[in-house]
Amino acid sequence: MNKMVTGTQARTDTDYHRDIEAPGRAALVKRVRDKINALGVEYIYYQYISITGRVMGKAAPARHWETQARKGVQTWMGGVANVTPDFKGNLIGFDSNAMECIALPDPDTFCQLPWDKRVARVFCTLYYSLEDYTSPGMYYEHDTRGNLKRFDAEFRTKHNGLHLRVGLEPEMLWLKPKAGEVRPYEGITEAFAYHIGQFESARHIWTQVSDYALAMGLDMIQGDCEDAPGQIELNYQFDDALPTCDRMTTYRQICAEVARQHGLIACFMAKPFMGYAANGCHHNCSVWTGGSREMQELVPGEAPGMEELFHYSKGGVNEFENKDGGWIPTELGHHILGGSLKHIDALTCLGASTVNSYRRFNDYGLWAPIGANWGLQNRSCTIRISSPDRFEFRAVDSMVNPHLFCGALLKAMDDGITNKIDPGPHETRNVTTVWQSGEPVKLIPLNLHDALEALKKDDVIKSALPGRLYEVFDEYKRDEWTRFLREVTNWDVERYLHCVP
């Protein structure tokens, strides 16, 4: 138990103090100053991630960089819950008298914004304030990005350098306002998957997104139109968990900016249209030992941000892939699948975290999984071996907080490895067809309430939400469920307005 700070006594044996005095940090801070001067940056966003994946923070003039890098930026600790009141009007998780916390910038994430080169951004790690009564200067457990950093380090240490690499597939819709209609928006493309003509019609959008992404360290690899109105998927190179999740956050910020410039809506909502494919965000996962961080030459000349942003893990040994050939993974890979499968319901709660997420699973036959099982190239399963060298967790959509989900996935994988959990045989049937025929088959939760109940019972996944983080997340999401139940929708009116006599 941390001692209470009394009077003018100040602790210096804190996480905050250890991190600001960490070897190499002073050199990183100096390199950022050199970047600020060379690039002409005048303002910096100091940003952190809320429990729902929203980008929060403050801006400050760049002339104060050294002070902010040494002391951090003060911010209200309830910002991690989006400063959101519940349906009764009470702030979720925190009252108005809650203290400040410290947002300390991670210098290696500094990057100039390509759409306004006077401005840069830097990700921050959160700490309790030095005046906090119980945990002064210690890591703030509600910081999902900071948690992922620590969970990743713990996993590597426990499993002799084994680490998770992830590739994300963020689908999203580009929508344009549509006045005077029941649905006030429509896609900028038709729902023709892989149609080059439709992709070409949106070229001014996706090329701008791609240009901005390259400038901020995302190594773009492919893109296409998908099968919902305005749906475009752009993929970037896979990497270690933390930089991949940071890049997902950056990608969403880029899309929001491009949408603002063109008067559009960059929509990451899971299911804006029924009868069309949803916005999934499949997580393609592999586990590695060895390798090194190598520079990707994405932009000519001096990098518009810290060089570390342009580094990706290369080489090493993929410990998931069976080198003897075939699609069945190694023994270690089986244990990883076993852990992921054991905790699949609670993981679904974090991957599909909104009421709307479950519209995706209930619109059967449109690529979304419902089976709580694993299969080889079986898209009806939530865990799919999509290639001999990786597995795909499919019950995740583009509203996900990737830092929170990947932290939880590490906990599930650790459980599988530590306890040598057997995933059982892979599923060969189409789960949707089997379920609709009345045969027994295990399904993932099909609404947010059931998913929250599954998370409530899973101590391993709850350990990825330490301190009061689980309590705040649960309160936030149960309020969302209650708000949904308290709402009269168009469906209610159409279904029941003339129901009787």
Helices and strands as residue ranges (DSSP letters): H 15-20, H 25-39, E 43-49, E 55-61, G 62-64, H 65-71, E 73-76, G 77-81, E 100-105, G 107-109, E 111-112, E 119-128, H 144-158, E 163-177, E 185-187, H 196-201, H 203-215, E 220-225, E 231-236, E 239-240, H 241-262, E 265-267, E 281-289, E 292-295, G 307-310, E 311-314, E 317-318, H 331-342, H 344-351, H 357-362, E 371-376, E 381-387, E 390-393, H 402-418, H 431-436, H 448-456, H 459-462, H 469-485, H 490-496
